[in-house]
Amino acid sequence: MSAAEPSKTRHTSLAPPEGATAPVRHPDAPQPGELIGAHYELCFGCGHGQQHGLHLEARAGDGVNVTAEFTVKPAHQGAPGLAHGGVLATALDETLGSLNWLMQTIAVTRRLETDFVRPVPVDTVLHLEAEVTAVAGRKIFSTATGRIGGPEGPVAVTAAAVFVEVKVEHFVKHGREEEIKAAMDDPDQLRRARAFEVNP
């Protein structure tokens, strides 16, 4: 199953409604092959300031799609020697969230449905692909696939998601004050903006 082929048993809220439109890549989106980079140093999915985080790195595709990879570490175990399902769901969510960079949209996860196809051993490199399939108002519909070892490896996990566009105030209102203040006080303007631009 490719990233564009969600499971036929998905929840109906994950299906784009009639009248949904095709996604449009923003002219200022990262170039194909460009590393998107961490949006926030302490993000568990992509931040390098998290000792046991995923340190996931996403690259822009040539459409409204991305690829990403992360290596399953011993700290990511659920059963002995195997990745925790919640960690795999986080990897999918982080990859899906990085799609918003391509549309220059601030959005958060509204719904995420994950199918676990096969176990993922520790030390495995999980290759992820994600794409936006449709947009309807503030809702962004997307799918993702994770494969063991590389883009041609066996499918381990798949997901379908709906993200919802929000304003920066969403993060300021709901985030813990000390982290919000630290991010807002960052003298690096680009880093300050990026901290609030994608799914936290």
N, C-alpha and C positions, 0 to 999 in steps of 0.2 A: 504494500500500500504506500503510495507517495504522500507527500505532505498535502497534496490537493485532493486526496481521497479519504475523507473521514469515514469512520465506521457507519454502516447503514442503521445501526441501532442507537445513534446519538439522540440526546434529548431534543425535543422540537425547538426549544429556545436557542439552540445552536445553529439552526438552519436560517440562512438569510431570508428575510420576508420578501414577498412580491414587491417589486419596485426598487430593491437594493441595487446599488450601482457598483461598477468595477472600481477597485482602488486606483488612486492616482499617485504616482511617485512624485514627490516634491522636487522642483528644480535644484534646491539646495541640499538634497539628500546626499549622504556619503556616496562616493563613486563605487561602482562594482569592484569587489575585491578588497575594498578599504575596510580596515579594522574599525568597528564602531567604538569600542572602548567602554570602560566602566562609566556609568552615569553618576555613581556615588561610591566613594572609597569604601564605605562600610556596608554596602549592599551585599547580602549573603550570596546572591547569584553571581554578580560580576565584579564586585569590589575586591581589590587586592589587599585591603586593610583587614580582611576577615581571615584569621588564621585557618579556620576549618571550612571556609566558604568554598564555592564551586570554582571560582576564578574563571568563569565561563567567558569565552571570547567569541563574539559574533562578528561576521563579515557581511557587508552588503552584497546582495545579489544584483542581477541586472534588471530585475523588475521590482515588485514590492515583496521581496523575499530575502531571506538571510540564511547563512549556514553558521554553525557554531560547534565548538567542541569543549568537552571537559573530561578530565581523567578522574575516575572513581577512586577516592583515597580510602584508607582504613577508617578514617573518621566518618565516612559516609555510609557505613554498614548498617543493615537492619539485621538480617540473619547472618550467621558467620560466613564471611567471605563474599557476601553479596550486598549490592547497593540497596539502601532503604528505599521503599517505594515513594515516600514523601520527598526524598532527595531527587529522584528521577522526575517527579511531578514539578518540583522547583526548577529543574533544568529546562523542562519544556516551557514553563511559565516565563522564565527569564528570556528564553529564545523568542517566544511569541511577543513579549514586551518590547524586545529590541526592534521589532518591525515598525513601531511607532516613529522611530528616527527617520525612516524612509518617507513618511508622510508629514514629518515635522508636526506631529500631534502629541499633546499631553494626554495620556489615557491610562486607565487602571483596569485590572482584571475584574470582570463582572461574573463570568462563569468559566470554569475550566473543567473539562471532562477528559479523563485519562484512561487509556487502555494499556494494561501491562501484558505484553505478548510473551516475553521470555525473561528469565533472570539475567542480571547484569553483574558479572564478577568484579571484585576489587581489582584495581589496576587496569581496568578496561578503559579505552578511550571511547566515549560515546559521541558519535557524530550526529548532529541535529540539523534538520532543515525545517524552515517555517515559511509560510506565505500568507498574505492577506487575500481572502477570497472575495469579500464584498464589504460594502459600507452602506449603512442605512441610518441617516440622521447622525446621532452621536455614537452609534454602535459600529464597532469594527469586528468583522468575523474573520477568523483565521484558523489554520490547521498546522500541525507539526508532526514530525516523525523523528525518532531517535534510533540509530543503527549502531550495532556493535562493531567497532574497529575502523569504520570508514564509510564513505557514501554508498558503497556496494555491499556492505555487511548486512547480516540478518537484522530484521526489524525487532527492536526490543520494546519500544513504547511508542504510542501515538496519542495525539490530543487534538481536541477542537476547543475553541475558546471564543468568547465575546468580550471585547474590551469596550470601555465607555470613555468618551472624551470628557475631560474635566479641566478646570482652571487651576492655576497654581494655588489658589486659596484652599483647595481641597487638602493639600498637604500641610499647609500652615495651620488650618483648623484642627486637623486630626493628629498631627505628629506631636511627639514629645517636645516640649518647649526648648530644652537645652540643645537637642540636635538641630531643631529648626533654626535657633539663634546662631549656632556654630556655622551652619550652611549659609545662612543669610549674611553673616559677617565675613565670609571668605573673601579676601581681596581679589582673588582671581575671578573675574567676571564670568568667564566661560564655565569654569568649574561650578560656580554658584548657580548658574542657569541650568546646567546639566543635572544637578542634584534633584531637581524637581520636574524633570522632563519626561520620565517614563515610569512605568509601573514600579512601585517601590518594593 
